[in-house]
Structures are given as structure tokens and as C-alpha cells.
Amino acid sequence: MKIQILVLKFLFIAALFIISNHNLHIQNSTDLATFGNLYYNWLNIIFIHARNLTAYAVHADWLPQVNQTVSNFSG
């Protein structure tokens, strides 16, 4: 539940940044359409970066390299 609230807050704050940075007036239909387009593009970029990060983490070699040669320790 806490994570969902944090995600919603993040998305809401991002929407406010888009509105303020582009000086949009949501009551105007053309500005509302512009906001929808900008927000959709921003979300698309977020999902693309998340997908790329996940793919990189999945394909990463997480195990240490094992030396193929066995050394004999004489004591």
C-alpha cells in the first residue's frame, strides 16, 4: 500500500512539473491535449528505461569468475 501511494505521488508530482514547465492551462482544451501528449511521452520514456535496466540486470553476469586452473598447494 505504501509503495502504491509513493508511485501515485511520483506520478502526480511529475504531472505538476510538466504543467508548470510548459506553462499549460488545463482548462484550455488544446493545453489539455498538449499535457496528455507530453505526459504519455514521459511515461513511455520511463517504461523504456525501466525495461532496459531490467534487461541489463537480467543479462548481467552476477557470479564471480572461477579460475579454470587448479593450483596445488604443497604444505
C-alpha positions as MATLAB code, in Angstrom:
seq = 'MKIQILVLKFLFIAALFIISNHNLHIQNSTDLATFGNLYYNWLNIIFIHARNLTAYAVHADWLPQVNQTVSNFSG';
ca = [
       0.000    0.000    0.000;
       2.840    2.389    0.815;
       4.555    1.694   -2.490;
       1.342    2.399   -4.401;
       0.945    5.728   -2.631;
       4.565    6.625   -3.371;
       4.100    5.776   -7.053;
       0.930    7.873   -7.234;
       2.698   10.792   -5.553;
       5.589   10.475   -8.000;
       3.228   10.464  -10.994;
       1.250   13.422   -9.612;
       4.370   15.498   -8.945;
       5.651   14.679  -12.437;
       2.347   15.895  -13.884;
       2.665   19.137  -11.937;
       6.213   19.622  -13.247;
       5.045   19.096  -16.826;
       2.221   21.589  -16.354;
       4.456   24.217  -14.771;
       7.449   23.785  -17.083;
       5.308   24.158  -20.204;
       3.043   26.852  -18.700;
      -0.095   24.855  -19.509;
      -3.617   25.829  -18.500;
      -5.574   22.620  -18.073;
      -8.958   24.335  -18.535;
      -7.985   25.039  -22.157;
      -8.690   22.026  -24.385;
      -5.583   22.497  -26.531;
      -3.371   22.737  -23.440;
      -5.068   19.654  -22.014;
      -4.285   17.749  -25.214;
      -0.707   19.015  -25.106;
      -0.410   17.886  -21.478;
      -1.770   14.443  -22.342;
       0.738   14.068  -25.153;
       3.683   15.236  -23.019;
       2.684   13.048  -20.068;
       2.212    9.994  -22.289;
       5.630   10.540  -23.887;
       7.235   10.961  -20.469;
       5.639    7.736  -19.181;
       6.758    5.931  -22.322;
      10.352    7.042  -21.726;
      10.144    5.923  -18.079;
       8.940    2.453  -19.102;
      11.599    2.144  -21.817;
      14.356    2.982  -19.333;
      12.896    0.565  -16.766;
      12.777   -2.170  -19.412;
      16.386   -1.512  -20.431;
      17.537   -1.513  -16.815;
      15.715   -4.784  -16.135;
      17.172   -6.409  -19.250;
      20.660   -5.287  -18.256;
      20.213   -6.692  -14.738;
      18.870   -9.995  -16.043;
      21.698  -10.465  -18.533;
      24.452   -9.350  -16.159;
      26.955  -11.945  -15.015;
      26.310  -11.926  -11.269;
      28.543  -14.862  -10.336;
      32.262  -14.359   -9.777;
      34.667  -15.706  -12.341;
      36.075  -19.086  -11.364;
      39.699  -19.741  -12.186;
      39.868  -22.736  -14.532;
      43.295  -23.847  -13.376;
      43.585  -25.713  -10.122;
      46.684  -24.844   -8.170;
      48.246  -27.450   -5.936;
      49.248  -26.170   -2.555;
      52.109  -28.084   -1.041;
      52.449  -27.696    2.612;
];
